[in-house]
């Protein structure tokens, strides 16, 4: 779920922020924001992505 952030949106484009933005990006004090992305089996994913890339050619 996301909401339109009026302060950064224009009449031609929306700036969408998630429900967690007030405790992350919009936090009013200095803070460090970390994000981790875990890929279960990177070798298998790489093989699958390379196959998809070949199929697109």
ABEGO torsion letter per residue (X at the ends): XBBBBAAABBAABBBBBBAAAAABAABABBBBBBBBBBBABAAAAAAAAAAAAAAAX
